Amino acid sequence: MPEIGRFLARVNWPGFATIVVGFLLWELLLRAGLAQYQNLPPPSAIADGLVEITRNGELVADALHTLRVVLIGWATAVVIGVAAGLILGVSATLRDYSLASIEVLRPMPGIAFAPVALLLFGFSLQMELMVVILPALWPVLVNTMGAVAGVHARLFDVGRTFRLSGAATLRKIMLPAALPGVLVGARLSMTLALVLAVVAEMVGNPAGLGYAVVREQQAMRPDLVFAYVVAIGAMGVALNAALTGAVARLFPAAAGRVREAA
């Protein structure tokens, strides 16, 4: 019960109410004939579509595929990004030689890797992971590098005072001090991983929620198209809530800054 109370306290109720009012207006405008779009279904039809794809098992199967891609891609991006960010944050020399390359590669859109991934791996899970991992690691790498490089010099004086080894200094001083920045990068990376997974499924691998949107659009089922879009949004909210909750439980001191991350 206390957990439920804390969850309800974190819900943005004014924002939730705004969404509900928006859906009600959408429904009323279409039913009253004030807004007429051939392929724009009312929210009630979208709800019926959600029930349909849930009962026939398509939603669960598609969602599990997308979730698998997101979690594997995000976890891989976090591991690579944190490791590389620590190295570049510690070494000013490596940072000077690497920043130009990072700034050239980082703005590249993730979907630009899709043709290369298709040539290398075909229609496969590996293709999706390549599209997800490469762009999703940059928020983690950049935030980790900046957080480590920004650790105050006085903290290193403390380490020298206690005669800590290099490994002990990294583990006991640098990582705790840089943790909020690392977690912010991880949260941004998770959001990006979901977007890239859906896009990769739309243009590449015929599986998952992204492909389901395209499949139902080609079948001229706008109610199911919107139903899958709602499912993608719900997955994003659930992943964000799960990560924020895990951070609040495991790293309470850093939870405030992670919640403020865009």
N, C-alpha and C positions, 0 to 999 in steps of 0.2 A: 504493500500500500504506500509506504513512503516514496518508493521509486516512481509510482504512478503520479503522486503529488508533485514530485520534482519535475517529471516530464510535462505535466500540464502547466506548471509554472513557467516553463521555457517556451511554450507555444505562443506564437505571435497571433493572439486572438483578433486584434483589429485587422491584420493582414488576411487571416482566414475568413473573417466576415466579409471583407472586400471581395474575395474570390467567390464566395457563395452568392453575394448580391450580383456579381457579374454574370454568373451562370443563370440566375433567375431572370435577369434582364434579357439575356440571350434567348432563353426559352420563350419568354413572353413576346419578344419582338417577332420571332419567327412564327409563333402560333397566331399572332394577331395580323400577320401579313405585312407588317411595317418594314420588315427586312426580308427580301426574297433573293436567295442564292440557291441555285439548283443543287450544288454539291456541298452545301453547308447544313449538316444535320443539327437538330436541337440537342441539348444536353441529355434529354431523356432517351433519345435514340442512341447516343453514345454510351449511355449507361447500359442499355439493352445489348449493345455490341460487346461491352466488357463482360457481361454475363455470358454471352454466347461463346466467346473465345476462351473464357475460363472453364466453362462446362465441357467443351470439346477437347481441352488439354493443350490447345495451340499456344495460349498465352504463357503457360507454365514452361513449356518446352523452349519457346523463343526467349523468354526471360532468363532461364537458366543458362542458355548459351551466351547471351550478352553479359550476364553477371560473371560467368567464368572468364571471358575475355577481359573484362574490366579489372577484376581482382588480380589475375595473373599479370596483366600488363602494368597495372599500377604498382604492385609489389616489386616487380622487376625494375621499374623506373625509380622507385624509392631507394632500392638497394644500390643501384648504379649511381644515382644522383647524390646520395649521402656520401658514398665512398669517394667519388670524384670531387664533391664539394669540400670534404674534409681536407683532401690533399691540396687542392688549390687554395683553400682558406689558410692553411698552415704555411705554404710556400709562396712568398711574394714573387719570387723569380718565375715559378711556373704560372702564376696568375698573370703576370705581365705578358708572357708569351702566349697565353691561351685566350685572353679576353677578346681579342679581335676575332678569333675563330668562333667563339661562342656567340658573339653579337651578329655574325654573319649567318650562323646556322639556326639560332633561336627563333627568328621571325618567320622562318619557312613554314608554310601551312602544312599540317600533318597529312592532309589528303594528297599532297604532292608526292608522297612516298608510295601511294597506292599502285600506280603502274609498275614501279620497280618491284614492289612486293609481289604483285601478280606474276611478273616474269620469273621471279625467283622461286615462289612457293605455290603458285596457282591458287585455286579456290580452296583455302585451307585456314585452319586456326592460326598457323604461323604467319600467314599473310596479314590477318587482322592484328596480331600482336606486334608486327613490325610497324604498322601504321600507328598503333597506340603508344608503344614504348618510346620511340625516338622523340616525339614532341612532348610527351608527358614527363620526361625526366628533367627538362629544363627548369621548371619552377622549383623542383627539389634541389637541383644542383646550384642554381643561382642563389636561392635563399640560404642554403647551407653554407656556401662559400662566403656570402656576405656576413652571415651570423658568426662564423668562425673567425673571419678576418676582423670583425668588430669587437671581439672579446677584449675587455679593458686590460691594459698592461699591468695594472695593480694585481689582478688575479694571478698573473704569472709570477709576480713577486711573492705572493703567498705560497705558490708551489715551490719556489726556490727556497723560501724560508723553511718549509717542511721537508726539503730535500727529496721532492718527488721525482721519480724517473719520468722520461718522456712519455711512456705509455700511461703511467699513473696520472700525469698532468692532463693528457688527452681525455682519459676516462673520468677523472674526478673534477676537472675544472672546465676544460673547453666544451665538452659535450653538454654538461648541464647548462652552461651559460648560453650555448647556441641552440638549445632545444626548442625554444619558442619559434625561432625562425625556421628550423627544420620542419616542425609540425605545420606551420603555415604553408610552406612549400608542398608538403604532402597533401594538405587539403585541396589546394589549387590543382595539384596534379590529378587527384581523384575525379574532380569535376571534368577536367580535360579528357581523362581516360574514357569516361562514359560517352562524351560527345564524339570522340574519335572512333570508338567501337561502333557506335550507331552509324556513323558516316561510312566506315569501312564496310559494314554490312549492306549499306544501300548501294554502293558502287562496286563492291568486290565480292566478298564471300556471300553466297545466297543462304544465309542462316541468321537467326537472331531477330531482335525487335526491329532493327533497321531494315532488314530485308522484308519483314512482315508489313511494314508501312508501304513499301514499294509494291509488294504483292497485292495488297488489298486495293491500292490505288489503281493498279492495272485491271483488277477485277471490278472496278467501279463500285466499290463499297466504301463510301466516305465515312459511314458510321464506324466501320472497323478501323479505317485509317486514323480517325480521331481517337478511337479507343486505344490503339497502340501508342499514339502520341501521349495520351494520359498515362499509360503504363510506364513509358520512358521517364516522364516527369516524376512519377511516384518512385521509381527506382532511384533517381537522383536524390530526391528528398530523403529516402531511406538510407542510402549510402552516406550522405552527409550527416544525418542524425546519428548513425552508428559510429562514424569516425569521431564526431564531436563528443559523444557519450563515452567512448573508449578513452579519449584524451582526458576528459574530465575525471574519470576514475583512476587512470594510471598516472597522469601528470597534472594534478589539480592546479599547480602553480602556473602552468602554461595555458590552461584552458581558456582564460579570458581573451588572450591574444588570438588564439586559434578561432574562437567564435567570431571575432571581428574581421577575420580574413574574408576577402571577397570570394 
